[in-house]
Amino acid sequence: MSHHSSTISLRVNGEDRSLTVDNRTTLLDALRDDLDLVGTKKGCDQGQCGACTVLLDGKRAVSCLQFAVGVDGSEVTTVEGIADGDRLHPVQQAFLDFDGYQCGYCTPGQICSAVAVIEEHAAGWPSAATEDVRPEAGAPPLDAAEIRERMSGNLCRCGAHNSIVRAVAQAATMREAENTVSGTEVSA
C-alpha cells in the first residue's frame, strides 16, 4: 500500500466490507467500481442532481462529494439494500404503484432520498417550505409543497416529479399506518 491509498472498512447494506482505495476515490466510485454496487448512479459528478444519493449513517448524502477514506467506519445503504429481502420497501412499492420513474436513471437516488425524507419528517425536521419552524409546532403536514422542497436535491430529467411526489406521500402514509398498527408512537 502506497501513501496514495488507504484501506477502509464500511458496513454496506448490512455487510462489513474492507477495501483499499486511492485516497482521491469518491464513495460513489468505490461503491460502483470496487464493490460492484451499480444501482447508485453517476449523474453530474458535482453534487447537483442527486442520482448518487445513498444513506450514510442513516442520513442522505450525495456519494459523489464524499471521499471514500472520509467515511471509513461508516454505514452505507444503497438502493440495493433498501428492500427487506424480497419484500420491497414501501417507497419502492409506491414508486411502482405511482409510476415514479420513467427512464429510471435517477430512481435509485430518488428512492434513497425519499426514505430519508420520510424519516426526517417523522422526526420533526423542518424544511425551507415549513411555515412554522418552532419545535413546539411539530412537523407540518407532509403535503406536496413539503415533499417537493425536501426532494428538491434529486432531479428527474424525464419529468416524473408529479408521480414522485405522489409516491413519497403514499409511502409516508404507509409508514405512519405501519407504526400505528405496530404500536410504535409516531412523531407529531
C-alpha positions as a Markdown table, in Angstrom:
| # | Residue | x | y | z |
|---|---|---|---|---|
| 1 | Met | 0.0 | 0.0 | 0.0 |
| 2 | Ser | 1.4 | 3.4 | -1.0 |
| 3 | His | 0.9 | 6.7 | 0.6 |
| 4 | His | -1.6 | 7.4 | -2.1 |
| 5 | Ser | -4.0 | 4.7 | -1.0 |
| 6 | Ser | -5.7 | 3.6 | 2.2 |
| 7 | Thr | -7.6 | 0.5 | 3.4 |
| 8 | Ile | -11.0 | 1.4 | 4.7 |
| 9 | Ser | -13.9 | -0.5 | 6.4 |
| 10 | Leu | -17.5 | 0.2 | 5.6 |
| 11 | Arg | -20.7 | -1.5 | 6.6 |
| 12 | Val | -22.5 | -1.6 | 3.2 |
| 13 | Asn | -26.1 | -2.8 | 3.1 |
| 14 | Gly | -25.6 | -4.7 | 6.3 |
| 15 | Glu | -22.4 | -6.4 | 5.3 |
| 16 | Asp | -18.9 | -5.4 | 6.6 |
| 17 | Arg | -16.6 | -4.6 | 3.7 |
| 18 | Ser | -12.9 | -3.8 | 3.6 |
| 19 | Leu | -11.3 | -2.3 | 0.5 |
| 20 | Thr | -8.1 | -0.5 | -0.5 |
| 21 | Val | -8.8 | 2.7 | -2.4 |
| 22 | Asp | -6.9 | 5.6 | -3.8 |
| 23 | Asn | -7.2 | 8.4 | -1.4 |
| 24 | Arg | -8.9 | 10.5 | -4.1 |
| 25 | Thr | -11.6 | 7.9 | -4.8 |
| 26 | Thr | -15.2 | 9.1 | -4.1 |
| 27 | Leu | -17.6 | 6.9 | -2.2 |
| 28 | Leu | -19.7 | 6.8 | -5.4 |
| 29 | Asp | -16.7 | 5.3 | -7.4 |
| 30 | Ala | -15.8 | 2.9 | -4.5 |
| 31 | Leu | -19.4 | 1.6 | -4.4 |
| 32 | Arg | -19.7 | 1.2 | -8.2 |
| 33 | Asp | -16.1 | 0.1 | -9.2 |
| 34 | Asp | -14.8 | -1.7 | -6.1 |
| 35 | Leu | -18.0 | -3.2 | -4.6 |
| 36 | Asp | -19.9 | -3.6 | -7.9 |
| 37 | Leu | -23.0 | -1.9 | -6.5 |
| 38 | Val | -24.0 | -0.1 | -9.7 |
| 39 | Gly | -27.5 | 0.9 | -8.6 |
| 40 | Thr | -26.1 | 4.2 | -7.3 |
| 41 | Lys | -25.7 | 6.3 | -10.5 |
| 42 | Lys | -23.2 | 8.9 | -11.6 |
| 43 | Gly | -25.1 | 11.8 | -12.9 |
| 44 | Cys | -23.5 | 15.2 | -12.7 |
| 45 | Asp | -20.5 | 14.2 | -10.5 |
| 46 | Gln | -20.9 | 17.7 | -8.9 |
| 47 | Gly | -23.5 | 17.0 | -6.2 |
| 48 | Gln | -26.2 | 18.8 | -8.1 |
| 49 | Cys | -28.5 | 16.1 | -9.5 |
| 50 | Gly | -29.0 | 13.6 | -6.6 |
| 51 | Ala | -28.6 | 10.4 | -8.8 |
| 52 | Cys | -25.9 | 9.2 | -6.5 |
| 53 | Thr | -27.8 | 9.7 | -3.2 |
| 54 | Val | -27.2 | 7.0 | -0.6 |
| 55 | Leu | -27.9 | 6.8 | 3.1 |
| 56 | Leu | -24.7 | 7.4 | 5.1 |
| 57 | Asp | -25.1 | 6.5 | 8.7 |
| 58 | Gly | -28.8 | 6.8 | 8.2 |
| 59 | Lys | -28.7 | 10.3 | 6.6 |
| 60 | Arg | -28.9 | 11.0 | 2.9 |
| 61 | Ala | -25.7 | 12.1 | 1.2 |
| 62 | Val | -24.6 | 12.6 | -2.4 |
| 63 | Ser | -21.9 | 10.0 | -2.7 |
| 64 | Cys | -20.0 | 11.8 | -5.5 |
| 65 | Leu | -18.9 | 14.5 | -3.0 |
| 66 | Gln | -17.7 | 12.1 | -0.3 |
| 67 | Phe | -14.2 | 10.8 | -0.3 |
| 68 | Ala | -14.3 | 7.1 | 0.5 |
| 69 | Val | -11.5 | 7.5 | 3.0 |
| 70 | Gly | -13.5 | 10.2 | 4.7 |
| 71 | Val | -16.4 | 7.8 | 5.5 |
| 72 | Asp | -14.2 | 5.0 | 6.8 |
| 73 | Gly | -16.1 | 3.1 | 9.5 |
| 74 | Ser | -19.5 | 4.4 | 8.3 |
| 75 | Glu | -22.6 | 2.5 | 7.5 |
| 76 | Val | -23.8 | 2.9 | 3.9 |
| 77 | Thr | -27.1 | 1.9 | 2.4 |
| 78 | Thr | -27.5 | 1.9 | -1.3 |
| 79 | Val | -30.7 | 1.2 | -3.3 |
| 80 | Glu | -29.6 | -2.5 | -3.3 |
| 81 | Gly | -30.0 | -2.5 | 0.5 |
| 82 | Ile | -33.4 | -0.7 | 0.8 |
| 83 | Ala | -35.6 | -3.7 | 0.4 |
| 84 | Asp | -36.2 | -6.3 | 3.1 |
| 85 | Gly | -35.1 | -9.4 | 1.3 |
| 86 | Asp | -37.7 | -10.0 | -1.4 |
| 87 | Arg | -40.1 | -7.6 | 0.2 |
| 88 | Leu | -39.9 | -4.1 | -1.3 |
| 89 | His | -39.6 | -1.1 | 0.9 |
| 90 | Pro | -42.8 | 0.9 | 0.9 |
| 91 | Val | -41.0 | 3.7 | -1.0 |
| 92 | Gln | -40.0 | 1.2 | -3.7 |
| 93 | Gln | -43.6 | -0.1 | -3.9 |
| 94 | Ala | -45.0 | 3.4 | -4.1 |
| 95 | Phe | -42.7 | 4.3 | -6.9 |
| 96 | Leu | -44.0 | 1.2 | -8.8 |
| 97 | Asp | -47.7 | 2.0 | -7.9 |
| 98 | Phe | -47.5 | 5.7 | -8.9 |
| 99 | Asp | -45.1 | 5.4 | -11.9 |
| 100 | Gly | -42.5 | 7.5 | -10.0 |
| 101 | Tyr | -39.9 | 6.8 | -12.7 |
| 102 | Gln | -39.5 | 7.0 | -16.5 |
| 103 | Cys | -36.1 | 6.1 | -17.7 |
| 104 | Gly | -35.1 | 5.0 | -14.2 |
| 105 | Tyr | -31.7 | 6.6 | -14.1 |
| 106 | Cys | -32.5 | 8.9 | -11.2 |
| 107 | Thr | -34.7 | 6.4 | -9.4 |
| 108 | Pro | -32.1 | 4.8 | -7.1 |
| 109 | Gly | -31.1 | 8.2 | -5.7 |
| 110 | Gln | -34.8 | 9.3 | -5.6 |
| 111 | Ile | -35.7 | 6.2 | -3.6 |
| 112 | Cys | -32.8 | 6.7 | -1.1 |
| 113 | Ser | -33.6 | 10.3 | -0.7 |
| 114 | Ala | -37.4 | 9.6 | -0.2 |
| 115 | Val | -36.6 | 7.1 | 2.5 |
| 116 | Ala | -34.6 | 9.7 | 4.3 |
| 117 | Val | -37.2 | 12.5 | 3.7 |
| 118 | Ile | -39.9 | 10.4 | 5.3 |
| 119 | Glu | -37.7 | 9.7 | 8.4 |
| 120 | Glu | -36.6 | 13.4 | 8.6 |
| 121 | His | -40.3 | 14.5 | 8.5 |
| 122 | Ala | -41.3 | 11.9 | 11.1 |
| 123 | Ala | -38.5 | 13.1 | 13.4 |
| 124 | Gly | -40.0 | 16.6 | 13.1 |
| 125 | Trp | -37.3 | 18.2 | 11.0 |
| 126 | Pro | -38.5 | 21.4 | 9.3 |
| 127 | Ser | -37.7 | 22.3 | 5.6 |
| 128 | Ala | -37.5 | 25.6 | 3.8 |
| 129 | Ala | -41.2 | 25.1 | 3.0 |
| 130 | Thr | -42.2 | 24.7 | 6.6 |
| 131 | Glu | -44.1 | 27.8 | 7.7 |
| 132 | Asp | -43.7 | 27.4 | 11.5 |
| 133 | Val | -40.3 | 26.0 | 12.4 |
| 134 | Arg | -40.7 | 26.3 | 16.2 |
| 135 | Pro | -40.0 | 22.9 | 17.7 |
| 136 | Glu | -43.3 | 23.1 | 19.7 |
| 137 | Ala | -45.2 | 23.5 | 16.3 |
| 138 | Gly | -44.3 | 19.9 | 15.5 |
| 139 | Ala | -43.9 | 18.5 | 12.0 |
| 140 | Pro | -46.0 | 20.2 | 9.3 |
| 141 | Pro | -48.3 | 18.0 | 7.1 |
| 142 | Leu | -46.2 | 16.2 | 4.5 |
| 143 | Asp | -48.1 | 17.9 | 1.6 |
| 144 | Ala | -46.9 | 18.3 | -2.0 |
| 145 | Ala | -45.1 | 21.6 | -1.2 |
| 146 | Glu | -43.1 | 19.9 | 1.7 |
| 147 | Ile | -42.3 | 16.9 | -0.4 |
| 148 | Arg | -41.2 | 19.0 | -3.4 |
| 149 | Glu | -38.9 | 21.1 | -1.2 |
| 150 | Arg | -37.5 | 18.1 | 0.7 |
| 151 | Met | -36.9 | 16.2 | -2.6 |
| 152 | Ser | -35.5 | 19.2 | -4.5 |
| 153 | Gly | -31.9 | 17.9 | -4.5 |
| 154 | Asn | -33.0 | 15.0 | -6.7 |
| 155 | Leu | -33.6 | 15.9 | -10.3 |
| 156 | Cys | -35.6 | 13.9 | -12.9 |
| 157 | Arg | -34.8 | 14.9 | -16.4 |
| 158 | Cys | -37.8 | 12.9 | -17.7 |
| 159 | Gly | -40.2 | 15.0 | -15.7 |
| 160 | Ala | -41.7 | 12.3 | -13.4 |
| 161 | His | -41.7 | 14.8 | -10.4 |
| 162 | Asn | -45.5 | 14.8 | -10.0 |
| 163 | Ser | -45.6 | 11.0 | -9.8 |
| 164 | Ile | -42.6 | 11.0 | -7.4 |
| 165 | Val | -44.4 | 13.4 | -5.1 |
| 166 | Arg | -47.4 | 11.1 | -5.1 |
| 167 | Ala | -45.2 | 8.1 | -4.4 |
| 168 | Val | -43.5 | 9.8 | -1.5 |
| 169 | Ala | -46.8 | 10.9 | 0.0 |
| 170 | Gln | -48.1 | 7.3 | -0.3 |
| 171 | Ala | -45.0 | 5.8 | 1.3 |
| 172 | Ala | -45.2 | 8.2 | 4.2 |
| 173 | Thr | -48.8 | 7.3 | 4.8 |
| 174 | Met | -47.9 | 3.6 | 4.7 |
| 175 | Arg | -45.1 | 4.2 | 7.2 |
| 176 | Glu | -47.4 | 6.1 | 9.5 |
| 177 | Ala | -50.0 | 3.3 | 9.3 |
| 178 | Glu | -47.4 | 0.6 | 10.0 |
| 179 | Asn | -46.2 | 2.5 | 13.0 |
| 180 | Thr | -49.7 | 3.0 | 14.3 |
| 181 | Val | -50.6 | -0.7 | 13.8 |
| 182 | Ser | -47.3 | -1.9 | 15.5 |
| 183 | Gly | -47.9 | 0.3 | 18.5 |
| 184 | Thr | -44.9 | 2.5 | 17.8 |
| 185 | Glu | -45.5 | 6.1 | 18.7 |
| 186 | Val | -45.4 | 8.3 | 15.6 |
| 187 | Ser | -43.7 | 11.6 | 15.9 |
| 188 | Ala | -46.1 | 14.6 | 15.6 |
